[in-house]
């Protein structure tokens, strides 16, 4: 038995010393950069950005996937109860519940942001934005060697959108689940893998439709159909079938159903902009006539109505996206003229000042306006429009007075106190500021606004990432890569060194390249003989499994202060603090399944002979 107060004081002293040593060992941050230091690596940044979607994946197929720290979660969405569904159309029951057990499969898709609600609106918007980034920049993901990853991201999003849509035997929409979970999620701050709270489902049908959400779904599906038309023709055709069905449903049924959103992504009944993008995508796919809407004097008049409010491309207003698509498809100068007016309306860009006028999640809006500037530049990298956009992105990626890259995992230094439950479960209370447990590679966070920046967990306007953020980032970064280049191969050593990334994961096949020697025996039997053929596949020598030794974080065979320093650095997201899979098992000093500062304390107490390691000790 030991004296509790003495233990606390002793452990605190050792921990303080260890933390001081740890801080000395963290590499110095880069000096404040400026535009004179050259451009950031747009190819590397774009490749890294796709990993954010893996971080926000929901459902199955996550365990043993591209991220070592994520696992299957909310699998009980696959057993959603019809009796608890809001506004469920009974006509959809046989479609969504073919075995009649009263449950339906709504698993999969993506969490929206730092929370775990699934909105068809933002999944649709982000998938459409990703598809636009590829369409506007002529196969950019194939160029940077990330086509398989890009396709996997789109497919997870579109698989979910199709799964939540009930089509009858004639291929017509009966009902759509547009949201899974609600504000109840915001009362639970923990990793998604550990959550069991009730997740309600919310539905729309002909009598209570939401045309805006439908159009966002169409845009994701039709955009994906186009960019994957050669990569996976069968999947492309399936997406296009659903896109056309949902578009016809949206045209026939207006509405603004929003039950359950609790003010999250609250939207008006104005859906003209999203419906115009749907028309554009279907035209680009060759299954619809050219949209008749040509903007003039900052106004749009179409079969869906007339509207314009001068706002930028966002989850709520998307007219500029319509112009991007149609200018690329037709080269009609009227679309470019409109984009110039829109760009000027947003204040434009200089090459010396980062534009922070948009407030909450400013970086996403800045990226949206960058995309408009690049569309106006139309391939001219020397134009003021293109150079202004480039300056803004260089700022986001690290050339700023904060010395931070606001794309997490890119560059020498990035924020660590971001608002994201999966990567930063912390104490279970978002107001208890903690450094994130995992580096959430590729996530664009809000970044500075007009009043500055706070690297604080609960300052979500600065530190939260979201699906719509990364959609806007992809649009801008892909355009900048097309104009100015950048080495996408530079992402590889970053990913290989990251403990959070399973760099051997193979996108597309879902297989993992095993570093081992295997011998498979194949037996063929005929009526006269049995032939056995040995097929040997040789790769590298397998790594021998380590023996579990609690506290031995660095696998040295001893438990000493070096283990404390390494774990403290790892917990504070020092990207150079690499802890192996066995090291993480050993580091869990109290065997509670979570790596946290308490584990550092427990190891220090053990070294000081004050307390044994292990559960219950």
Residue, then its C-alpha position, 0 to 999 in steps of 0.5 A: x500500500x502507498x500513500x496517495x498524496x505522496x504518490x500524486x506529488x511524486x508522480x507529478x514531479x516526475x511527469x513534469x520533468x518528463x514533459x519538459x524533456x518531451x517538449x525539448x525533443x519535439x522538433x522546432x516549428x518552421x520559421x514564419x513563411x511568406x509567399x517568397x518561400x515558394x508554393x506549397x506542394x498542392x499535389x501532396x496536400x490533395x492526396x492527403x486530403x482524401x484521408x479525412x473521409x476515411x476518418x469520418x467513415x461510418x458503419x462497417x469495412x473500417x476496421x483494418x482499413x486505411x486508418x489504424x485508429x478507426x474501427x467499425x462503428x454505429x453498426x446498429x444503424x444496420x438494424x434501424x427500427x421502423x417503429x422509431x423512424x420519424x415520418x416513415x412512409x409505410x409504402x416503403x416498408x417492403x422495400x427497406x425491410x424485405x424480411x419483415x422483421x421491422x428493421x432496416x439497414x441504414x449503415x454506412x456513409x460518413x459522419x458530418x463533422x466532429x460529430x456523428x450525425x449523417x446528413x444526406x445533404x452534406x454527404x451529397x454536397x461533398x461527393x458532388x464537390x469531389x466529383x466537380x474537382x475531378x471534372x473541372x481538372x481533367x482526371x486530376x486524381x488519376x494524375x496524382x496516383x490516387x484514383x483508387x482512393x478517390x473512387x473508394x471515397x465516392x463509392x462509400x458516399x454514394x452507396x449510402x445515398x442509394x441505400x437510403x433511397x427506397x425505389x419501387x419496382x418501376x424505379x420510382x422513389x417512394x421515400x428517402x431517409x435523409x438523416x440518421x441521428x440528431x442533436x442527441x449525438x451532441x450530448x455524447x462526446x466519445x469515439x464513435x466506436x464506443x457509442x451505443x446511444x439511440x440514433x433516430x432516422x428521419x424520412x421524406x416522401x412525396x407529401x413531405x419532401x425536401x427538394x434541396x436535399x434530393x438535389x444534393x443527392x442527385x449531384x453526388x450520384x450524377x457527378x460520381x457517375x460521370x467521373x467513374x464512367x470509365x473506371x467502373x462503368x457498371x457502378x457509374x450506370x447504377x449511380x446514374x439510374x438513382x440520380x435520374x429517379x431522385x431528380x424526377x421525384x424532386x421535380x414532382x414534389x417540392x418541400x422543405x422537410x427538416x424534422x430532426x435537424x435542430x437547426x443544423x443545416x437549416x435551410x429555406x425552401x429555395x432549391x433552385x441552385x441545387x436543381x440547376x447543378x442537377x440539370x448540369x450534371x445530367x446534361x454532362x452525363x448525356x441524359x438530359x438537354x442543356x439547361x436553359x438557364x444562362x445567368x445575367x446581371x447576377x440573376x438566374x431564371x430557370x424552370x425551378x424559379x428565379x433567385x440570386x443572393x450574391x452568396x458564394x458556393x456553399x452547402x446552402x447556395x451553389x449557383x457558382x458551382x452551376x457556372x463552373x460546370x457550365x462554363x467548362x462544358x460549353x465555354x459560353x462567356x456568359x458563365x464567366x461573366x457571371x463568375x467575375x461578378x460573383x468574385x467581385x461581390x465576395x471581395x476578391x483576393x490580393x496576393x498579400x492578404x488572406x481573406x477572412x471575411x466569412x467567419x465560421x469555418x472561413x477556410x472552406x469559403x476561402x477555398x470556394x472563392x479560390x475555385x471561382x478565381x481559378x475558373x475565371x483564370x481559365x488555365x492562365x497561371x499568370x493571371x491575377x485571379x490565379x495568383x490570388x487564389x494561390x496566395x490564399x492556399x499557400x496561407x492555408x497550408x502554412x505560409x501564415x503568421x501562426x506557422x500552422x497548416x490548417x490542413x491537418x497532417x500537412x507540413x511541419x506544424x498543424x493545430x492539435x486541439x481540434x474539435x473532433x470526437x473520433x480523433x480527440x475524445x479527450x475527457x468526454x467533455x468538449x470544454x476540457x481542452x485536450x490535445x487530440x489523441x490522433x492526427x487526423x490527416x487531411x482534415x481542413x479545419x476552419x482556421x482564422x477568421x477576422x478576429x484571429x485563431x484559437x487552437x482550442x477544442x471547443x472553439x469549433x468555428x476555428x478547429x472543427x473539420x467537416x465534409x463540406x470543408x474538404x469538398x471545397x478544399x478539393x475543388x481549390x487544391x485540384x485547380x491549383x495543382x493543375x496550374x502550378x503542379x506539386x509532387x504528390x509522391x511526397x505524401x508517401x513518406x508522410x503516410x508511411x511514417x504516420x502511426x495513424x495510417x495503414x500505408x499498405x492498405x490497397x484501395x479498390x480491392x480492400x486488400x492488405x499487402x502482407x509482408x510474409x512468406x506463405x505457402x498455399x497448397x492447392x488440391x485438384x481431384x479427378x477420377x483417377x488421381x489427386x495432384x497436389x501443387x505447391x504455390x509459393x509466394x515470397x515477399x519480405x521476412x515477417x516481423x516476429x510478434x513482440x511479447x507484451x510488457x506493460x510500460x515498454x512503449x519503445x520495445x526496448x525490453x525495459x520500462x524506463x523514462x524513455x517510454x514515458x517521454x515517447x508516450x507523452x510525445x505521441x499523446x501530444x501528436x508529435x508526428x515524429x513520435x512513432x509508436x508501433x502496434x505492439x508499443x501501443x498495447x504495452x503503453x496502455x498501462x491501466x489496460x482500459x483500452x485507451x491511450x491517455x496522459x494517465x498511462x504516462x502517470x502510471x508508468x512513471x509511478x511504476x518506475x518510482x516503485x509507487x504502483x504496479x501496472x495493469x488493470x485494477x492496480 
